[in-house]
């Protein structure tokens, strides 16, 4: 009677092959897909289903609990969701006990909000740098070749998450204090290298597009750049002024959160 059941005709549909020799050791491992395996997954807090069940049909383990007043003791049991998504206590049929087509419910990974619609997404670890004469503070991020030759101090860091643009490298994203009495407004600087470094028409393309930046589920409409890109070996520069866009002031407050890492979702329209 201990003969192994192997042939297809002898083994009913959906049932596991059984070889007694696999269960003579001290540690018994339930075959993957078996009902015993499914019970283990349920006790581990996972959800399982039969292969031929409808999409919403699945099992869930409900642990034992006592109500707040201690009058009722709800024993642990298994609930099943029907095809309409309604849950009720469940008991297995003979076919369920013998089946070998049990499977885990695969968790659907939802896309990160804003990631699909954004052209460019990056994380900035925000930092601050103070000028050597102590009169000006700058917040945000500036990397290699991210500033003019006379002031190319590095601070902060950038980690690119998604890039669906012709931008190759973002070298700076920062804002500075108003340095003197002649400067009335603040500017957010966005410096980058593009695949179109030698395309003179790219200047016009940048100027005609508005930039929206979303951070912490808040969207800031920065409008169109207020100064022309410098291009060439220094890359491209676009600046956004708080003169025309109050949203720039609000994004400046984000850039001033030194030490924090923020995710920036950029959309050009």
Secondary structure as GFF3:
##gff-version 3
##sequence-region A 1 269
A	DSSP	three_ten_helix	20	23	.	.	.	ID=ss1
A	DSSP	alpha_helix	35	43	.	.	.	ID=ss2
A	DSSP	beta_strand	48	50	.	.	.	ID=ss3
A	DSSP	beta_strand	58	62	.	.	.	ID=ss4
A	DSSP	beta_strand	65	66	.	.	.	ID=ss5
A	DSSP	beta_strand	73	74	.	.	.	ID=ss6
A	DSSP	beta_strand	77	81	.	.	.	ID=ss7
A	DSSP	beta_strand	87	89	.	.	.	ID=ss8
A	DSSP	alpha_helix	94	98	.	.	.	ID=ss9
A	DSSP	beta_strand	102	104	.	.	.	ID=ss10
A	DSSP	beta_strand	120	125	.	.	.	ID=ss11
A	DSSP	beta_strand	127	130	.	.	.	ID=ss12
A	DSSP	beta_strand	137	142	.	.	.	ID=ss13
A	DSSP	beta_strand	157	163	.	.	.	ID=ss14
A	DSSP	beta_strand	167	176	.	.	.	ID=ss15
A	DSSP	beta_strand	187	194	.	.	.	ID=ss16
A	DSSP	alpha_helix	202	208	.	.	.	ID=ss17
A	DSSP	beta_strand	211	215	.	.	.	ID=ss18
A	DSSP	beta_strand	218	223	.	.	.	ID=ss19
A	DSSP	three_ten_helix	232	234	.	.	.	ID=ss20
A	DSSP	beta_strand	236	241	.	.	.	ID=ss21
A	DSSP	alpha_helix	246	255	.	.	.	ID=ss22
A	DSSP	beta_strand	261	268	.	.	.	ID=ss23
###
